[in-house]
Structure formats: C-alpha cells, structure tokens
C-alpha cells in the first residue's frame, strides 16, 4: 500500500501535465486559425470597397485647378449645382496645404444603373454668374472630382515612337474651352462651358469577393446648349429635353456677357450628366497605373546613365588623388627630412591653420544642422514612398509625412550643429540652437506667410487658413524647437575626437590665388556637376508640381538621389584638395558653398522652365512660382552643401591625421 500511493500520484501528475500540453496545443491552433481569418493589411483610407447592384456611389467635389494661374479654388466658388446640404469631408494637413476643399456633390449615382439626369438650371444673368464662369474658362481651369478615392480623369490616347498606342489619364476635366476656327460651330474668342458630363465608371469582378470594385473613373465633358419644350419645372426630371441623347453635333453652350459681344447674353445654363458602366480586367491593386504612367522609362534610365558617367569621372579623379598624389605626399612628408621639408609647399604647410575656426561659425553650423534635417527628411520620405506607404491614394499623405519628418529631424539637426560648433571652439550653444531652429525655417515661413496674403486676396483655396497657420506655428515652436534643443544639448555634451593637428595662435598668411581658385569659379564647377546629375529627373518633378501631374517613380528618384550625394561628396573632396594645395586653409565655408552651388543652378533652371514650359499669367501666380522655387533652391543648397561639407570634413581629418607633425 505505501508503494502504491506514490505511483498513483505520479500517474495523476502525468495526466495533468498531458492535459496542460493539450490545452496549450488547442490554444496555439485556435490562434493560428484566428490569424488565418484576419483580412489582408491595407493602409488607412485606401482599403478596397465592394459594391452590390443598386448601392449608392458617392462623388465628391475637390477643387478647380489651372496651370495658367497656379491658384486652386473651391469647387463651389462658382455657382455650380449644390446638394441640399453642403458638407466638408475629412482633410489632413497635406490636403489643406494643397488647397483641397472636399465637399459632397448633388450627383446621384447607383452601382450598375445607367441613366440621364438633370442637376439644375443656373441663371447666368444673376450675381455675375456668367462672368465668373467665363473668367475661369479663359484661365483654362479644370474640375477635380473624386469617386471611391479615385480622381476623375480624362482619357487620352498617346502614340509612341514605335507606333504603339498607350492609354493615359489626365487629372480632372476641362471646365470649358475657347471658341476657335478649328472648332466647328464655335465663335472665336467666345468661352464655352462644359455643362454635360458622361461618367464612364469601370468595375472589376472576382471570385475572391462578392460584388464589384471600382477600378476606373473617366469623365467625358461636353458643351451642350440644352433645349427643352414648355416651361422649366421645379422637378427637372419632368422637363422634356430636345437635346437628348447627347451627340457631338449638338450646338455648344456659349457664355456670352454684355461686356464681350453685342448679342443677347446667355441667360441660363442647364447642367446634366449621364452614367455608363463598363466591366474591366484591371484589378483593384493596379487601378492607379494609368494615373501614374510617366511615359517611356528610357528617359529615366538615360538620366541615371548620365549621372553615373559624372560619378565615374569624379571617382576616377578622387581615386587618383587618394592613391597616387596623397600617398606620395604623405611618404615624402613623413620622411622627416628637415631640409626637404623646408622647401615643401602645398597642403602640408597649412597643417597648423587647417582647423582654425572660420568666421561666422554659428551661421555655418546652423546651416549644416538644417542641411542634416533636410537630408534625413528626404531620405526617409523617399524610402517610405518607394515602399508604397505614401501612395497618391492617400491624398496629402506625402506632404503631411514630409512636414512631420522635418519636425522630428530636429534632434539630429541640433546634435550635428552643436557638435560642429564645439569643434570650432564655440561656446554660445543656446544662441546656436535658436539659430538652427529658427533661421532657415523662419525665412521659408516669412516667404510663405507674405505670399499667403496675396493668395488670400485672390480668394483662392490655396491660401492657408488661420487655424492651419496656428497649427504649423505650434508644430514649429512646441515640437521642432524643443527637439533641436535636445539634440543640441546632447551634441554639445558629446566628447570630441582629438584633433589631428594643433592650431597656431598666429594665422598663416594665405598667398595670392589664381583666378581659377577663386570662390565664383569653384562654385560654378562645384555646382554644375551635382545639378547635371539630377536635372533630367528634376524636370519630371517640376512638371508634376507645376502642371498638376502625378509623380511616382520613386525607385528612379532613389537612385538619382544616391548619385547626387556621391557627386556632392566627391566634387567637394576634389576642390578641397586643390584649395589646400594652394595653401588656402579657409575650406570650412568653401566646402559648403562649392557643392551647395547646385541650388543656384536650380534657381537659374527655374527661370528657364518658367519661360519655356509654363504659360503662367498674372502677378500673383508668377510670385507663387518664384517664391516656391526660391525656397526650394535655398533648401537644395543647404542639402547639397551639407553633404559636401561633411565629406570635406572627413577628408581633412583623415589626411592630416596621417601626417607626422612635431
């Protein structure tokens, strides 16, 4: 009996352990089954939506845009037909800064239902409605609509060089057009309004889900001078139209005002629309491809090959300097032959002055810190966009993320600025921190704020609202400034590496320099190569910004950015070496200005682009363009200049660290 009790307890314990293992196995199996039932991951706001027959499909109105004025306007700033209650859609910071004002619309569309509907009749002889429409038509405005998170698009067929044709999408549709001899039935110089819209909605069905998904939203805009029998009725559906069905041979709808031609003015305009549904083989994941098509990829590859040629040239020059000239110089200098040393000239003789702090060291360090801030923001933004996190489907996402990253990069900006300032024997680190956090952002803010008053005076939705301005100032002062102080504190407290050489109390006299070693010439050379490495891709970026097109070839942009950074680093090293060889030890500012001169080339190219690619009219639109490009050029100068400064700094530290100095 005594021996049977332990045996019974052992069996019971084994049974309990087995039951616990079985319970854990069941829990693990249930967890796996639960995971298997979890739907696929989608970014917020861009998840697919399935529609069943008869489901309502909402169309939202966005804004009016023009490449002629560059000033967006609220859709309802014109007397369009309105719903019973106008409601604002949810907007993020990026959408507000883009001038987007998204509202609901009066369009009643139900999935799978094709019909012709009348919106309303607008009196053109009241409240200068006709004049308002005519002005926007003359300024070539386009209407932007949104359906299922897809922007409205005008379908275009483009013929390639090899004879093939490709389908392209142009964002929005034209508000109207100007009459010309090339358009039959129109009077030259008279504006015509596109008052009839044909929505061509493409959908895709699959066995993987119920219903259908919308994969295309095309708009065909027509100008039709509607005629109807009898009197106009409060219920437009009860009106009998004589211009239905809509055909291209119908007379267009003119917008004639008393001030333009001596004929009876346009008294009213009837707005109508119709819906057409087309099945499509395009899957939901590929529905943005036509919007993002950037043309033939060969031009991008040509840009990269052109940039690589510049990089290989500079790499060869740097390799020659490093492997031949510097090695020979170091071997001779370290031979400790005093007589030979006395006859030496070149970069070796300025070892006691090469680390002498420059003038305006605080401004230089603040520039470097801001450049680091911009570099970190750019690298992370492009990486996120390349991975698909900042898709155009997430409207305003790229601009919002860029602003937030710029604010968060205040820590590395303050750290680098303070550490460099400490290396230059600076002590007023609090003043440096304020300059880093406020100087260059303050320049941009002052420019945009001044410009904002002019945009606001035009009544454009591109004017930043007061609430958004307060939010931006709060982000700047309450988030960015403290983060810069944190980084500056850490950078100033961080220990410095021992300098490779000692600095004399009395500065060495710099000999007279040849003309080709002057600052203007070295800036011309130092800026043209980095700019030449990116100017082709820069053309596409500027086209997407100023001609309202999508840009989403971030893979190419990543390669071009990498080549730009390498080019800036190598050209800075080469010019710094030549400068030191001429016994000029003032390399601190020169290394920033030489590679940073690419920003000056960008500013000059903005003038070329303005006069050759754009048809901007008006004083305020011109101010908008050049103020934005001026700020972009300044920040491009800081980014490229910082890369050049960093490479020159490391280069100087390395070569003088390899020299034996008594």
N, C-alpha and C positions, 0 to 999 in steps of 0.2 A: 504493500500500500504506500509506504513512504516513497518508493521509487516511481510510482505511477503518477503522483502529483506534479513533479517537475515535467514529466513527459506531456501531461495534459496541458500545462501552461505553455510549453513550447509549441504545441500544435495550435493553440489558440492565438499565440503571438504571430505564428506564420500566417494563419488565416487573416488576422487583422492587417498584417503587412501586405498580403496579397490584395486585400480589398482596397487598401490605400493606393497601391500601384494601379489597380484597375480604375479607381476613381480619377487619378491623375491622367491616365490614358484617355478616359472619356472626356475630361476637360480639354485636353490638347486636341482631340478630334473635333469637339464642338467648336473650339476656337478656329481651327482650320476651316471648318465648314462656314463659320461666320465670315471669315476673311474672304472665302470664295464667293460669298453673296454680296460683298461690298462692290459698288459700281466703280467704274474707272475714274481716275483722278482728272479733274478739269480745273483750270484756273477760274477764279471767281468771275462771274459775269459772262463767260464765254462757253458755258456748257450747252450742248445741243438741246433743242426743244422739238418734240414731236407734235404734229398737228393732225387731228382727225377731221373727217369731212364735216364742214359746217362750222369749224372752230373760227373764232374771230382772230384775224391777223392785224396787229396794230402797226400803223405807220406813224412815226414821229417826225416832226419837222425840226431841222437843225439850225441852219443859218444860210445867209446869202454871201457868196464869196466872189471875188473878182481878181484876176491877175493884173488888171489895169489900175485899180485903186489900192489893192492890198489891204483894204479895210473891210472886215466882216460886219454884217448887220443881222439883227434879229429877223427871223422869217416874218413875224407879224409886225415889223416896222412898215411893211407895205400892206395895203388893205386887202389881203387875201381873205378867203372864206375862213371863218373860225368855228370851232365847236362851241357847244353851249357854255362850257366852262373850260377855260384855258388853264392847264396845269403844267408846272415845271417838272421835268424829270430829274432824277438824282444826278448830280455832276460832281466830278472830282476836281482837284486843284488844276490839273493839266488841262481839262476841258475849259475851265473858266479862263485860263491864260491864253488858250487858243481862240477865245471869243465865241465858243459854242454856247448857244442858248437853246436847249432842247425842250420842246413842248409837245403836247398831244395834237392830233390833227382831226379834221372832220371826215377823213376818208373811212368809209365803212366797207371793209373787205373781209370776206369769209372764205375759208380754205375750200378750193375746188369750185367756187361759184364765179362764173364769168358773166359780167353784165355791164351795161352802160348806165352811169348815174350822173345826176346833175348836183353840183355842190351849191351854187348860189349865183345870184346876179349882183355885180358890183357896179354902182353908179360912178362913172368916171368924171362927171361934171360936179361932184361934191368934194369938198375938202382937198381940192387939188389932187385927187386920186390919180387921174390920168397923167398929170405932170410927174408924180412920184414914180409911177411905173415906167414912163418914158425915160426918165433920167437914169434909172438902174439898167434899162435895156441898152441905152447908149454906152454905159460903162461896162458892158459885157459881163453882167452878173450871172452867176449860176446858182441854182437852188439845190440845197443838200437835204435829202430825206434819209430816214433810217427805218429799216424793216428787219426784225429778228436779228438785230445787231449788225446788219449788213448795210453799207451805204448805198444809196441809189447810184446807178451808173448808166452812162450812155455807151452803147455797144459800138465799137469801131472795128473795121477790118483793115489790117495793115499788110501790105505786100512786102516780103523780104527780098533781099538781093538775089537769092537762089530761085525766085519765082514762087515760093510757097507763101501762103497767106496764114495769118495768125489773128485770132480774136483778142482784142484789147478792151479794157474798161476805162472810161474817163469819168472821174468822180462828178456826180451830180448831173444836172441837165441845164441847158441854157434857159434863162428867163424869157428871152426873146431874141430878135435879130433885127438888123437894119436892112431896109429895102435897098436893092441894087439892080442894075440892068441884067445881071446874071441870074436873078431870081424872077421867073415869070409871074406876073400878077401883082408885083410889088412896085411901089413908088420909091425911087432913090431918095435916101435921106430921111425916110419916114420909119419910125420904130414900129415893130410888130410884136405882139405879145403871144407867147405860147400858153394858151388857155385851156388846152385839152391834153391830158396825159393818158398814155396807154401803159399800164403796168404789166410787164412780162415777168411773171414770177415762176422760177424754175424750182422743182422739188425732186427729191430722191427718195425712193422706197427701198427697203431692205428687209430680209427675213430676220435680221438681228433685233428689230424693234417694231413696235406697232405704229401705224400711222406713217407720216412722211416728214421729212426735214427740208426746210427751205435752203437752197444752195445758190440761188441767183436772184437778183433784184434789178432788172433792167427797166429803164423808163424811156419811152419814145414820146417826145414832146412835139405837139402840133399847134399851129396857129390857125384857128377856125373862126370866121365871123358867123356865129350861130344865128340862124333864122328860125322863128317859131310862129305858129299860127295862133291868132287870138291874142288875148291879154295874158300878161305874166301872172301866175298864181302863186299863192304863198307856199303851196306844196309843189316844188319843181317837178316832181315825178308826174304830175298831172298835166304838164305842158307838152304839147305836141311839137317836136322839133322837125324842121325840114332839112336839116343838115346831118341827119343820121341815116346810114352809117357814115363814119368819118373816112373820107378818101383824100388822097393828096391833091386832087384837082379843085378842092373847095377853096374859095377866096379866103386869104388870111385875115386875121384880126388886127387892124391898124390902131395905133394910139395917136390920134390927131388932136392937138390942142390949138386953141385960138392963136397962141403966140407963134405957131410954126407955119402953118399954111392957111390960105384963105378959103378953106372949105369947111363945111359943118363939122364941128369936133365930134369925137367919139363920146357918146352919151353913156353907154354901159357896156359891160363885158360879162358874158356868161362863162363860168368855169365848169368844166365837165371832166370826167375820167372814165376809163374802162379797164377791166382786168382780164388778163389772159394767163392761163396756167399751162406750163409745159413740163413734162417729165424730163429728167436729166440723168445721165450716167455719172455725173460728178458727185463724188462723195462729200459728206459734210466737212471732213477734215481738209479737203482740197478746195473748198469754195472760195477762198481768198486768193487763189493762184492768179486768176485773171486780173485782180486788182493790183497785185504785187509784181506783175510782169515788168521787168526793167529793160526789155529789149534784148538784143543779142549779147550773150555773155562774152563774146570775143573782145569787146572793147574793155571789159573789166580785166580780162587776162592780159591784154596789151598794156593796161595801166600797171599791173603787177610786174610784168616783164620789164617795162621801162624803169620802174622803181628798183628792181633787182639789179639792173645794169648800173645804176648810180651807186647802189650799195657795194657791188663787187669792185667798182672803181675805187671807192673810198677805202674798202677793206684792203685792197692791194697797197694803197698809199700808207695806211696805218701799219700794215704788216712790214713794209719796207722800213718805216721809221723805227718800229719796235725791234725788229730782228737784225737790222744792219746798222743803222745810224746810232741808235741809242746804245746798242751793245758795244760798238766801237768807242763811243764817247765814254761810257762807264769804265771800260777797260783802261783807257788812257788816263782818265781822271783818278782812278784808284791805284795807279802805278806809283803814286807818292813821289814823283819826280818834281822837285820844287822848281827847278829852272824851267822845265817844260810847262809846269803849272802856271808860272808867271806869264808865259806867253799865250796861255789859253784864252779863248774868247767864246762867247756863246752862253747857253743856258746854265753852264756850271758856275759862272761867275756871279750869278744873281741869287745864289743859294741863301745868302744872308738877308735877302729882301723879298723872296718869293712869297713868304707867308705874312708880309706886312699888311695889317688891316687896311682895307680900302676906305675911301671917303664914302659918306652916306651908307655906312654898313647896315644900319637899321632898315633903310629902304630896300637894300639889296636882299637882306634876309627875309623881309616881308614878301618881296616878290618871289623868292624861292619857295616860301611856305605856301603862298597862294598857288604857285605852279604845281606843287605836290598835291594840293587839294583838288585841283582840276584834273591832274593826271589820274589820281585814284578814282575820282568820279567817272572819268571817261572809260577807264579800263573795266570797271565793274558794270557800268551801264551797257557797254557793248557786249560784254560777256553774257549778261542776263538777256539782252535782246537776241543774241546768237542762239541761246538755248531755248528761246521761244517764250520766255516769261513776260516779255513786253511786246506782245503781238499787237498789231493795229486793231484787232478785235476789241482789245481793252483800250477804249478811246481815252486819250490823255495820259495813259499809263507811263509812256516813255518820259514825258516832260515831268510828271509827278515824281517818278523814281529818280530822275536826274537831280531835281531840286533837293530831295531828301538825302541823296548820297552826298551832294555838295555840302550840306549842313553837317552830316555825320563825319565827313572827312576833315572836320576842324581839328580833331585830335592829332593826326599825323602832320597837318599843316603847322600847328603850334609847336609840335615836337621838333620838326626839322628846322623851322625858323629859329627857335631858341637855341638849339644845339649849334647851328652855324654862327649865331650871334655870339655865343660863348667862345667859340673857337676864334672869333675875331676880337676877343678881349672886351666885348660889350657887357655892360652891367645893368643898363636900364631895361630889364626884361619885361616889365609891365608895360612900358611905352611901346616896346616892340610888339607885344601881344595885341595891344589895341590897334596898332598899325596893320598887323597881319589880318585881324578880324574885320576891320572897318574900311581900310583904304581902298582896295580894289573893288570889293563888293559895294562900297559907297559910291564909287564912280559909276558903276553899272546901274545902281538904284537911282542915282540922281538923273542919269540919262533917261531911264525908262519912266521915271515919275514926271519929268518935264514933258516927255513925248506923250504921256498919258493924258495930259490936259488938252493937247491938240486933238488927240483921237476922240476924247470925250466931247469936245466942241463939235465934232463931226457927227455925233450921235451914233457912233459905231459900237457894236458889241465887243470890239477888241479892246475898249477901254476897261482897265482893271477896276472892279467895284471897290468901294471904300472898305468893305468888310474883308475882301481878299487882301488888300494892301495892309490892313492891320494884322492879318494872319501871317503875311510874309515878314513884316517887321518883327512880329513876335518870334517867328522861327529864327530870324537873324540874331536878335538881341537875347532871347531867352534860351536858345539851344546852341546855335553856332558859336556865339561869343564865349559862353562858359566852356564849351568843348575845346576851343582854341586855348583858353586859359589852362585847362587841364593838360593838354598836350605841351604847352609852353613850360609849365611847371615841371613836368617830367623831363622834358628835353634839357632844361637848364640845370636840373639836378643830376642828370646822367653824366658819368665821368667821361672825359675826353681822352682820346688816344694821344700818346706823347708825340709832339711834332717831330718830323724827321730832321729838321734843321732849326738852328737858333736864328733869331732876328736881331740885327744890329740896331743900336739906338739911332744912329745917323743914317738916313736913307741914301742909297746909291743914286748917283745922277744917271738918268736914262739918256743914252746917246740919241742924236737926231736920227729919226726913222725915215726910210724911203717912202715914197708916196703910196706904194702898193701895200705897205704895212699900216697905213692909216685906218682909223675906225670906219669911215664910209666904205672903203674898198673891201675890207674884211667882212663887213656886214652884208655887202652885196653878194660876195662869194658864199658866205655862211648861210644866207637865207635862201638863195636860189636853188640850191641842191635839195634841201628838205621840201621846199614848196614844189619843185619839179617832180618829186617822188609821189606827191598826192594830188596834183592839180586835176588830173582826169577824174578821179573819184570825187574830188571836190565839186566838179561840175554837176555830177548827179545829185549830190547832197543839196546844192543850192537850187537845182531845178525842183527837187521835191519840196523845198521850203517855200520858194517864191512863185512856183507855178502849180501849187496845190496837188502834188502827186505823192504817191506812197514811195517810201524808200525802205527796203527790207532785205538788202543784200549784205547783211552784217558779217557774213563769212569773208567776203572780199574786203570789207572795211577793216576787219581784224588784221588781215594780212598787211594791208596798206598801213595801218597804224603801227604795226610791228616794224615795218620797213622804215617808217618815218622816225621812230625812236632810234633805230640803229643809225640812220643817216645823221640825225642831230648829234648823237654821241660821237661818231667818227669825225665829222667835219669840225666839231669843237676841239677834239684832241689834236687834229692836224694843225688848225690855226693857232692853238695854244702853244704847240711845239715851235712853230715858226716864230711866234711872238717872243718866246723865251730865248730862242737862238739869237734874236736881235737885241738881247739884254734889256727887254722891256718886261718888267715884272708886274705890271698892272693888269693881270689876267682875270681878276675877280669879275669886274663888270663886263669886260670884253667877252668872256665866255658866255655870259647871259645874253649879251646884245648880238653876238655873231649868229648863233643858231636861232635866237628869238626873232631875227630879222625876217624869218619866214612869215611872221604876222604882218609885216609891212607889205610883203608881196601879196598876201591875201587881201589886204586893203586896196592895193592897186588893182588886183584882179576883179574886185567887186565893182570898180568903175567900168572895167571892160565888159563885165557881164551885164551891167545895168544898161549900157548903151547898145549892146549887140543882141541880147536875148530877151529883154523885157520891153513892154510898151506902157510903162507906168506914166500916168498923167496926174498933175496936181502937186501942190506944195507939200501937203501933209503926207501923202503916200511916198513921195521922194524922201522926206525926212524919216519916215518909218524905215525905209530900206537902208539908208546910210547910217542911221543911229544903230540899228541892229547889227549891221556889218562892221561898224566901228568897234562896238563892244566885243563882237566875235573875234575880230582881228587882235584886239588887246589881249583877250584870254588865250588865243592861239599863240601870241608872242610869249606869254608867261609860260605856257605849257612846253613849247619847244625850247625856250631859253632855259628852263629849269633842267631839262634833260641834258642840254649842252653844259650847263654849269656843273651838274653832278659828275659827268664824265671827265671834264677838265679837272675837277677837284680830286678825283681818284687818281688821275694820270699824274698830277703834280706830286701827290703824296707818294706814289709808287716810285717815280724816277728819283726824287730827292731822298727817299728812304734807302735807295740802293747806292748812294754816294757816301764815301768816307770823308767826313769833314772834321778838321781839328778844332 
